[in-house]
Amino acid sequence: MSEPGATHSVRPWLAGDEPELTRLFERVFGRTITEDHWRWKLRPQPHAFDNVWVAISDHRPVFQYAGIPVRFNIDNRLRAVMVSVDTMTAPEFRRRGLLTQVAQQAYSSWRSAGAAFVIGLPNENWGRRAQALGWRPLFPFQWLVRPLRPEAILARLSRLPALNRVTMLSSMWNAALRARLRPATDIVLVQAREADSTFDHIWEHCKSDWTFSTVRDRDWVKWRFFSAPCREYEVTVARRNGAATGYLSSTTLPGGLSACLAELYAKRGDVDTRNTLLADLIRRLRQTQVQSLHTLAIPGTPEFTWLRRAGFFPRHAFEVQYVPLQADLPLERMADRQQWNLTAADFDVV
């Protein structure tokens, strides 16, 4: 281990850094990540960006600043965007200005390579350094939870197992909300087994509804859901009159008592597709031991209001922030939350 006064150098990631970076991840976050998971997340495909920057001391990484490169649709123009994730410092190298030094070098590199902006969820540990690095607040991004088995949740929280037998509470709760999610009888749902051209069609069908959005085509779905090594996702496609109108991706969380709605993508005004996809997911989850369904949405948007009506309760929120890298960004419109399509899948929280 390096001494507290040890010097360091800064450079982009190099093949072979993965073992030390995954060990650093465990030291910093207290949980493990495999090298395959690290590569899937941060090196999803060959690209022109040095997207992972590290500080090196004694020939080993002691700090990482990373961004996931994603294709973004900005005003109907495809741009590269960096999603900031997994900033980590070895404990013995904290409070040395590594975040400022390495992040500035990363931003300079990403700006030169053409990235439009960096987006992320800086936490309270960054303190004033976030503002000093140019981070600007956009809007809150809020967790919501939809109880599926209220009696089981009450039994667990109160430590009174007998409450599990009060199934009438669950029946009444779900029956009361069922009328708010009326499935369309002419929409057919199919479980997708791979990412094919269906998702390109859905993307083209829906993309004009938002000014700012990750490109949610087959490449996105293949990487984000079908190739993820960390957990299994189910992807359900909705079809009406033979045409694909939207999809929903979900996953059961560790422990098996909660599930997450990672992404629901359909045209903004297509309530029939949204209702049908969500009602089907709730029906399937109620046949399992899952007690609650979680998701993320932007407060004050139609999507958030629709989820609240469907029985979701708001919980804690993050603040979405960004660092502009290019001078041609429509900054005023970027501040308008109504023009953004963001889901839980856009970040690494699920």
Secondary structure, DSSP 8 states (H G I E B T S, - for coil): ---TT---EEEE--TT-HHHHHHHHHHHHSS---HHHHHHHH-SS--S---EEEEEETTEEEEEEEEEEEEEEETTEEEEEEEEEEEEE-GGGTTSSHHHHHHHHHHHHHHHHT--EEEE---GGGTTHHHHTT-EEEEEEEEEEEES-HHHHHHHHHT-GGGGG-HHHHHHHHHHHHTTS---TTEEEEE-SS--HHHHHHHHHHGGG-SEEE--SHHHHIIIIIS-SSS--EEEEEEETTEEEEEEEEEE-TTSSEEEEEEEEE-TT-HHHHHHHHHHHHHHHTTSS--EEEEEE-TTSHHHHHHHHTT-EEEEEEEEEEEE-STT--HHHHT-GGGEE--GGGSS--
